[in-house]
């Protein structure tokens, strides 16, 4: 894997020679001044990661995300039924105990009361008001349901003007996950895919740091 430099400050002309000698890992090219934000996605150790490039070093950037999911434990009642409130589903599909269940065409009922251990209705998916009920689960045992996830995170850009956001195992992103960054909205599935992450290197000294950003050359 080769990298090329994109930006930097106080670069000594000796540095490219030193970097080029490290097993041919880096290809150093002319520096290019960043003038606009760039948001890309990549995969690191099996986890989706979003990089925001061309920030001011030290700048704090906030990511407001929606469209992802997180697991929630929902207790089934005495007749093996769970209730999903409007905020806990998207109206089309929901994953319960690892199984995708369509909830787009539920059976409408006035009430979802159990008759002893017998659940109401004839369909496995019911709707009462705005709530969705799913039948066929183990009574009095919590089911794992993937519910919509929203939230925000703040990251400070490093010396190369890079901010890194990684999905969590408990709240993975989907192709429809949306992020609001610096006032612009991005959809994860539509972000440019980069095979390898950008790399930031301090080529200065401890008392006088100087950073260069490297991008995959191939």
RADADA-V810628 format. One record per pair of residues at least 12 apart in sequence whose C-alpha atoms are under 8 Angstrom apart, sorted by the first residue. I is the first residue (numbers start at 1). J is the second residue. D is the distance in Angstrom with one decimal. If there is no record, write none. Layout:
I;J;D / I;J;D
This chain:
1;25;6.3 / 1;216;7.1 / 1;217;7.6 / 1;218;7.0 / 2;24;7.2 / 2;25;5.0 / 2;26;5.0 / 2;27;6.3 / 2;216;5.9 / 2;217;5.2 / 2;218;6.6 / 3;25;6.7 / 3;26;4.7 / 3;27;5.4 / 3;28;7.4 / 3;214;5.5 / 3;215;5.1 / 3;216;4.2 / 3;217;4.6 / 3;218;7.6 / 4;26;6.1 / 4;27;4.7 / 4;28;4.9 / 4;29;5.9 / 4;214;5.1 / 4;215;5.2 / 4;216;6.3 / 4;217;5.5 / 5;27;7.1 / 5;28;5.1 / 5;29;5.7 / 5;30;7.2 / 5;31;6.6 / 5;212;6.5 / 5;213;5.5 / 5;214;4.1 / 5;215;6.2 / 6;29;7.5 / 6;30;7.4 / 6;31;5.3 / 6;32;5.4 / 6;33;7.7 / 6;212;7.0 / 6;213;5.4 / 6;214;5.7 / 6;215;6.8 / 7;31;4.9 / 7;32;5.3 / 7;33;5.9 / 7;34;7.2 / 7;160;7.4 / 7;212;5.5 / 7;213;5.5 / 7;214;7.8 / 8;31;6.5 / 8;160;7.1 / 8;210;7.1 / 8;211;5.4 / 8;212;4.2 / 8;213;6.6 / 9;210;5.8 / 9;211;6.4 / 9;212;7.1 / 10;204;7.9 / 10;210;6.2 / 11;203;7.4 / 11;210;7.3 / 15;203;7.3 / 16;28;5.9 / 27;217;7.4 / 34;54;5.3 / 35;54;6.9 / 36;54;6.2 / 37;52;6.8 / 37;53;5.7 / 37;54;5.1 / 37;55;6.6 / 38;52;5.8 / 38;53;5.0 / 38;54;6.6 / 39;51;5.7 / 39;52;4.6 / 39;53;6.2 / 39;191;7.0 / 39;192;7.6 / 40;52;6.8 / 40;191;5.6 / 40;192;5.1 / 40;193;6.1 / 40;194;6.6 / 41;188;7.7 / 41;191;6.2 / 41;192;6.2 / 41;193;5.1 / 41;194;6.1 / 42;193;5.8 / 42;194;5.2 / 42;195;6.0 / 42;196;6.4 / 42;197;6.3 / 43;195;7.4 / 43;196;7.5 / 43;197;7.9 / 44;197;7.9 / 47;166;7.1 / 47;167;6.6 / 47;168;7.9 / 48;166;6.0 / 48;167;5.8 / 48;173;7.6 / 49;164;7.0 / 49;165;5.7 / 49;166;4.3 / 49;167;6.3 / 50;164;6.0 / 50;165;5.1 / 50;166;6.3 / 51;162;6.7 / 51;163;5.7 / 51;164;4.7 / 51;165;6.3 / 51;197;7.9 / 52;162;5.7 / 52;163;5.1 / 52;164;6.6 / 53;161;6.0 / 53;162;4.8 / 53;163;6.7 / 54;160;7.8 / 54;161;5.2 / 54;162;6.6 / 55;157;6.6 / 55;160;8.0 / 55;161;4.3 / 55;162;6.3 / 55;163;7.7 / 56;157;7.0 / 56;161;5.2 / 57;156;8.0 / 57;157;5.3 / 57;158;5.5 / 57;159;4.8 / 57;160;6.1 / 57;161;4.4 / 57;162;7.6 / 58;156;5.6 / 58;157;5.0 / 58;158;5.9 / 58;159;6.8 / 58;161;7.3 / 59;156;5.5 / 59;157;5.3 / 59;161;7.7 / 60;154;6.5 / 60;155;5.6 / 60;156;4.2 / 60;157;6.2 / 61;154;5.6 / 61;155;5.5 / 61;156;6.3 / 61;157;7.4 / 61;163;7.5 / 61;181;7.1 / 61;182;6.8 / 62;152;6.8 / 62;153;5.6 / 62;154;4.2 / 62;155;6.4 / 62;180;7.9 / 62;181;6.2 / 62;182;7.2 / 63;152;5.4 / 63;153;5.3 / 63;154;6.3 / 63;179;6.0 / 63;180;5.7 / 63;181;5.2 / 64;150;7.6 / 64;151;5.9 / 64;152;4.3 / 64;153;6.8 / 64;179;5.4 / 64;180;5.0 / 64;181;6.9 / 65;150;5.6 / 65;151;5.6 / 65;152;6.1 / 65;177;6.8 / 65;178;5.4 / 65;179;4.4 / 65;180;6.5 / 66;148;7.7 / 66;149;6.1 / 66;150;4.5 / 66;151;6.9 / 66;177;5.5 / 66;178;5.2 / 66;179;6.6 / 67;148;6.4 / 67;149;6.5 / 67;150;7.1 / 67;173;7.3 / 67;174;6.8 / 67;176;5.6 / 67;177;3.8 / 67;178;5.8 / 68;148;5.8 / 68;149;5.1 / 68;150;7.0 / 68;171;6.5 / 68;172;6.1 / 68;173;4.7 / 68;174;5.6 / 68;176;7.5 / 68;177;5.2 / 69;146;5.7 / 69;147;5.2 / 69;148;4.4 / 69;149;4.6 / 69;171;5.4 / 69;172;6.3 / 69;173;6.9 / 69;174;7.8 / 70;146;5.2 / 70;147;5.5 / 70;148;6.4 / 70;149;5.7 / 70;170;5.5 / 70;171;4.4 / 70;172;7.1 / 71;144;6.1 / 71;145;5.5 / 71;146;4.4 / 71;147;6.2 / 71;170;6.5 / 71;171;7.4 / 72;144;5.6 / 72;145;5.2 / 72;146;6.1 / 72;147;6.5 / 73;142;5.6 / 73;143;5.5 / 73;144;4.8 / 73;145;6.3 / 74;142;5.1 / 74;143;5.3 / 74;144;6.5 / 74;145;6.9 / 75;140;6.2 / 75;141;5.6 / 75;142;3.9 / 75;143;6.1 / 76;137;6.7 / 76;138;6.7 / 76;139;5.4 / 76;140;5.0 / 76;141;5.6 / 76;142;5.8 / 76;143;6.8 / 77;139;5.5 / 77;140;5.3 / 77;141;7.9 / 78;114;7.4 / 78;116;7.4 / 78;117;5.8 / 78;139;4.9 / 78;140;5.8 / 79;114;6.1 / 79;115;7.9 / 79;116;7.0 / 79;117;4.3 / 79;118;5.4 / 79;119;5.3 / 79;135;7.9 / 79;138;8.0 / 79;139;5.5 / 80;117;7.8 / 80;119;7.4 / 80;135;5.9 / 80;136;5.6 / 80;137;4.4 / 80;138;5.0 / 80;139;4.0 / 80;140;7.0 / 81;119;7.2 / 81;133;6.4 / 81;134;5.4 / 81;135;4.4 / 81;136;6.5 / 81;137;6.0 / 81;139;7.2 / 82;133;5.5 / 82;134;5.4 / 82;135;6.8 / 82;137;7.8 / 82;143;8.0 / 83;131;6.6 / 83;132;5.7 / 83;133;4.5 / 83;134;6.7 / 84;131;5.7 / 84;132;5.0 / 84;133;6.2 / 85;130;7.0 / 85;131;4.9 / 85;132;6.6 / 86;130;6.2 / 86;131;6.1 / 86;132;7.7 / 87;147;8.0 / 87;148;7.3 / 88;147;4.9 / 88;148;6.0 / 89;147;6.0 / 89;148;6.4 / 90;148;7.6 / 91;103;6.2 / 91;104;5.7 / 92;104;4.5 / 94;145;7.4 / 94;146;6.7 / 94;147;7.5 / 95;145;5.8 / 95;146;5.5 / 96;143;6.7 / 96;144;5.7 / 96;145;4.6 / 96;146;6.7 / 97;143;6.1 / 97;144;5.0 / 97;145;6.3 / 98;144;7.7 / 103;125;6.4 / 103;132;7.7 / 105;125;7.9 / 106;123;7.5 / 106;125;5.1 / 106;126;4.9 / 106;127;5.7 / 106;132;7.7 / 107;121;7.4 / 107;122;7.9 / 107;123;6.1 / 107;125;6.2 / 107;126;4.6 / 107;127;5.9 / 108;126;5.9 / 108;127;4.8 / 108;128;6.1 / 109;121;7.4 / 109;126;6.8 / 109;127;6.0 / 109;128;5.4 / 110;128;5.8 / 110;129;7.6 / 111;128;6.1 / 112;126;7.8 / 112;128;6.8 / 112;133;7.7 / 119;135;7.2 / 124;136;6.8 / 149;171;6.9 / 159;200;7.6 / 159;202;7.9 / 159;210;7.7 / 159;211;5.7 / 160;200;6.0 / 160;201;8.0 / 160;211;5.7 / 160;212;6.1 / 160;213;5.5 / 173;188;7.7 / 174;188;7.1 / 174;189;7.4 / 175;187;7.2 / 175;188;5.3 / 175;189;4.0 / 175;190;7.7 / 176;188;6.2 / 176;189;6.1 / 177;189;7.5 / 196;216;6.3 / 197;215;7.3 / 197;216;7.5 / 198;213;6.9 / 198;214;5.7 / 198;215;4.8 / 198;216;6.8 / 199;213;5.7 / 199;214;5.0 / 199;215;6.5 / 200;212;5.9 / 200;213;4.6 / 200;214;6.2 / 201;213;6.5 / 201;214;7.8
